[in-house]
Amino acid sequence: MSGLRYTLKAAQVDILQSIAVELPCEECGGKFRVSLGQILLAQEGMRTTCNALGERECPGFYYAGLIEPALCEELVSVWEKIAARARAQGGQLIVVPDAESGQGEGV
């Protein structure tokens, strides 16, 4: 998993688990979420252990192509820089749930 998850200290938010891609389900018409952490884990599995030939054999096959690993690496890097600035001012960087942010769902 490129070690990304483990670069964040335990007291900090794991941004890769806190951000997800929400997708429509083609079977039931509902929606489901896949965290960036799950996507990176699927990518790692595809590289190292998965012999699946398609999505029906392995859901990770589908997840692996959702976001490029380099984008997740950039996100973690920026998150860590902003968190360091917040700590330097005596604060803490947090993720605000949708209901509290007033932003609604999705971006």
N, C-alpha and C positions, 0 to 999 in steps of 0.2 A: 504494500500500500504506500510505497514511497516514503514511509516514515512520517507522513504529514500529520496524522492524528496525534502522534506522540511528541510532536514539537510543542504542543500546547501544554502548559502546566495543568495539573489536576484542578486547581482552583479557578482556572479560566474556562470560559465557554468553549466547547469543541464546535467551532463554527461549521465544520463539515457535517456534523450531525444536526445542527440547528437550522440549516438551509436545505430546502428540498425542491425538487421539480414536481409539480402537480400535473398529472396526466389523465386523460379520459380513458376509461375502460371500454374497449370496443365490444366486449361481451355483454355487460350489464348497463352501460351508459353512465355509470357512476364515475367517480374520480378516485385516484390513489396517488400517494406521495412516495417519492424515492429520494432519500437524503443524498447529499453529495458524498457523504461517507460510504453509503451503500454502493453508489456508482463507482467510487474508487476501489472498493473491495471487489466488485464484479470485474473491473478491469484487471486487477491483480490476479484474480482467479482464472480469467481467460488467458492471461499470459503464462500462468504457471501450472495449472492443474486441470482445467476444464477441457474435455474432449467433445463437447456437444456440437452438433451440426446445425443447430438453430434454436430459436426462441422456445419452441414447444418442449425441447429437451432440457433447457436451462433458462430460467427467467433472467439470470445474470447476463446472458448473451444479449438481451435487449437493453438492459440497463447500461452495459459497458459502453455503448455508443452515444449515450445522451450528452455527456459533457467531456471535453478534452481534459486530460490530466493536468496539462500546463495551466489551464484556467483556474483549476482548484489550487494549484501551487501558488499562483499569483494572489488569489483570494486570501489564503492563509498568511502569506507574506504581508499583505496590506493590513489584515486584521491584527497581526502581531505588532506592527508598527503603531497602529492607532491605539491598541491596548497599552503599549509601552508609554505613549504620550499621556494617556489617561492616568496611568499609575504615577507618572512623574508629577502630576498635578494633585495626587492624593485620591484619584477617582478609580473607577473600575468600569471597563467596557462591558456592556450587557446586551442581550437580545431582548427586545420588548415584544411581547406577544401581540398579535394583530389587534385584539380587542382594546389593548391599552394604548397602542400607537395612533389610533385614529386613521390608519392608512387603509383599512379594509384588507381584503385578501388579494394576493398576487401583486405583481409589479408590471 
